[in-house]
Amino acid sequence: MGAVLAVSVGAAWLLCRSSGREVREAVDVLEAVRSRGLGARWPETSRADWFLVRADGRPVAWRAMARRRAQGADLPFVGADVLVRPGLYQATETWALNADATAGSYSAAERVAGERLRVDIVLADGQVTVTQQQGMIILRASSPAPRNYLPEGLMQTVAAAVAERRTAARFKLVFNERLNREGFVHFGWALVADAGQGPAGARKVRLATSRAGADSGVIYEIAPDGRVAAIDTGDARWVRVGVEEVAAVFPDAPRRVQALLGPAR
């Protein structure tokens, strides 16, 4: 009994120590991104990276990860992530950030089997404010942003930074479907960790979250230019392709992205 307890306490101590190191690394990654400014990693013009997932050799879903700059705006670093599996699932996220990601706004709409969820998040003056609407239910919550809070729209940027640093970083973030019924924000965690060399010079980065569990993991393949080359969710592999290949199967896809960010590139 005593030996088992000692081993359990020792394992817990090591886990806490590792977690603390990962939190500090997340703070360092965010500080490095902010000191360089988002302009160092954001495209000068509108750009969308397109992905397809296939089942039995045929495309069944598409995704676009897009970014652009809104010159003269208070929040000029704009982005969107659109994921559609016709007839089953669709989700749209849009965001805008200032130059050092200390202020931003985010909106998401998700529909699964006819159920719709809308989420709006504002980061301002060190405070995170979340509004969630599901059916007739509207919930509003606000809490101070943790030091390792990952602003919405910054995941691709920090994934590239983690790949460059060959490190692991634990961030706090908001999960859209986690309803904040008590008036304060329930932050979850995301562990972003370098996972070794990938194909064609890419670097693998593993994303595990408190929502899916520590043993879960989505693998992002980050190309040398910092763009996502592929995404492996375990049950599907999203591969980056040209917009023409997506439009050949899903002709409305470019129009949807254009409506969010301007002409797709």
Residue pairs with C-beta under 8 A, 6 or more apart in sequence:
19 170
22 168
22 169
22 170
22 191
23 148
23 169
23 170
25 165
25 167
25 168
25 169
25 170
26 148
26 150
26 169
26 170
26 171
26 192
27 147
27 148
28 169
29 158
29 161
29 162
29 165
29 167
29 169
30 101
30 147
30 148
30 150
30 158
30 171
32 161
33 41
33 101
33 154
33 157
33 158
33 161
34 100
34 101
34 102
35 100
37 99
37 100
38 77
38 97
38 99
38 100
38 101
38 157
39 77
39 99
41 157
41 160
41 226
42 67
42 69
42 77
43 67
43 68
43 69
44 69
45 68
45 69
45 265
46 66
46 67
46 68
46 261
46 262
46 263
46 264
46 265
47 66
47 67
47 68
47 265
48 64
48 65
48 66
48 243
48 257
48 261
48 264
48 265
49 64
49 65
49 66
49 227
49 228
49 240
50 62
50 63
50 64
50 240
50 241
50 242
50 243
50 245
50 246
50 253
50 264
51 62
51 63
51 64
51 65
51 228
51 230
51 231
51 238
51 239
51 240
51 241
52 59
52 61
52 62
52 63
52 238
52 239
52 241
52 245
52 246
52 249
53 59
53 60
53 61
53 62
53 63
53 236
53 237
53 238
53 239
54 60
59 246
59 249
59 250
60 85
61 83
61 84
61 85
61 86
61 89
61 236
62 83
62 84
62 246
62 249
62 250
62 253
63 81
63 82
63 83
63 84
63 231
63 238
64 80
64 81
64 82
64 246
64 253
64 256
64 257
64 264
65 79
65 80
65 81
65 156
65 228
66 79
66 80
66 81
66 82
66 257
66 260
66 261
66 264
67 77
67 78
67 79
67 80
67 261
68 78
68 79
68 261
68 262
69 76
69 77
69 78
70 76
70 77
70 78
70 96
73 96
74 98
74 103
75 96
75 97
75 98
75 103
75 104
75 105
76 96
76 98
76 99
77 96
77 97
77 98
77 99
77 101
77 153
78 94
78 95
78 96
78 97
78 261
79 94
79 95
79 96
79 153
79 261
80 92
80 93
80 94
80 95
80 257
80 260
80 261
81 91
81 92
81 93
82 91
82 92
82 93
82 253
82 256
82 257
82 260
83 89
83 90
83 91
83 92
84 90
84 91
84 250
84 253
84 256
86 250
88 112
88 113
89 111
89 112
90 110
90 111
91 108
91 109
91 110
91 111
92 108
92 109
92 110
92 260
93 106
93 107
93 108
93 152
93 153
94 106
94 107
94 108
94 260
95 104
95 105
95 106
95 107
95 152
95 153
96 104
96 105
96 106
96 153
97 103
97 104
97 151
97 153
97 154
98 104
101 151
101 154
102 123
102 126
103 123
103 124
103 125
104 122
104 123
104 151
104 152
104 153
105 120
105 121
105 122
105 123
106 119
106 120
106 121
106 122
106 152
106 153
107 118
107 119
107 120
107 121
108 117
108 118
108 119
108 120
108 176
109 116
109 117
109 118
110 116
110 117
110 118
110 119
110 176
110 177
111 117
115 134
115 135
116 134
116 135
117 132
117 133
117 134
117 176
117 177
118 132
118 133
118 134
119 130
119 131
119 132
119 133
119 174
119 176
120 130
120 131
121 128
121 129
121 130
121 131
121 152
121 174
122 128
122 129
123 145
123 149
123 151
123 152
126 144
126 145
127 142
127 143
127 144
127 145
128 142
128 143
128 144
128 145
128 149
128 174
128 185
129 140
129 141
129 142
130 139
130 140
130 141
130 142
130 174
130 180
130 185
131 138
131 139
131 140
132 138
132 139
132 140
132 176
132 179
132 180
133 139
134 179
137 179
139 179
139 180
139 181
140 180
140 183
141 180
141 182
141 183
141 184
141 185
141 186
142 183
142 184
142 185
143 184
143 185
143 187
146 172
146 187
148 169
148 170
148 171
148 172
149 171
149 172
149 173
149 187
150 158
150 171
150 172
150 173
150 190
152 173
152 174
155 190
155 192
155 207
156 226
156 228
158 169
158 171
158 192
159 192
159 205
159 207
159 220
159 222
159 228
160 222
160 226
162 168
162 169
162 192
162 193
162 194
162 205
163 194
163 203
163 204
163 205
163 222
164 203
165 194
166 194
167 193
167 194
168 191
168 192
168 193
168 194
169 191
169 192
169 193
170 189
170 190
170 191
170 192
171 189
171 190
171 191
171 192
172 187
172 188
172 189
172 190
173 187
173 188
173 189
173 190
174 185
174 186
174 187
174 188
175 186
175 188
175 209
175 210
175 211
177 211
178 186
178 188
178 211
180 186
188 209
188 210
188 211
189 209
189 210
190 207
190 208
190 209
190 210
191 206
191 207
191 208
191 209
191 214
192 205
192 206
192 207
193 205
193 206
193 208
194 203
194 204
194 205
194 206
195 204
195 205
195 206
195 219
196 203
196 204
197 203
197 204
198 204
198 221
198 222
198 229
199 221
200 223
200 229
201 223
201 224
202 221
202 222
202 223
202 224
202 229
202 230
203 221
203 222
204 219
204 220
204 221
204 222
205 219
205 220
205 221
205 222
206 217
206 218
206 219
206 220
207 217
207 218
207 219
207 220
208 214
208 215
208 216
208 217
208 218
209 216
216 234
217 234
218 231
218 232
218 233
218 234
219 231
219 232
220 228
220 230
220 231
221 228
221 229
221 230
221 231
221 232
222 228
222 229
223 229
227 240
228 240
229 240
230 237
230 238
230 239
230 240
231 237
231 238
232 238
243 253
243 254
243 264
243 265
246 253
246 254
247 253
247 254
254 264
257 264
258 264
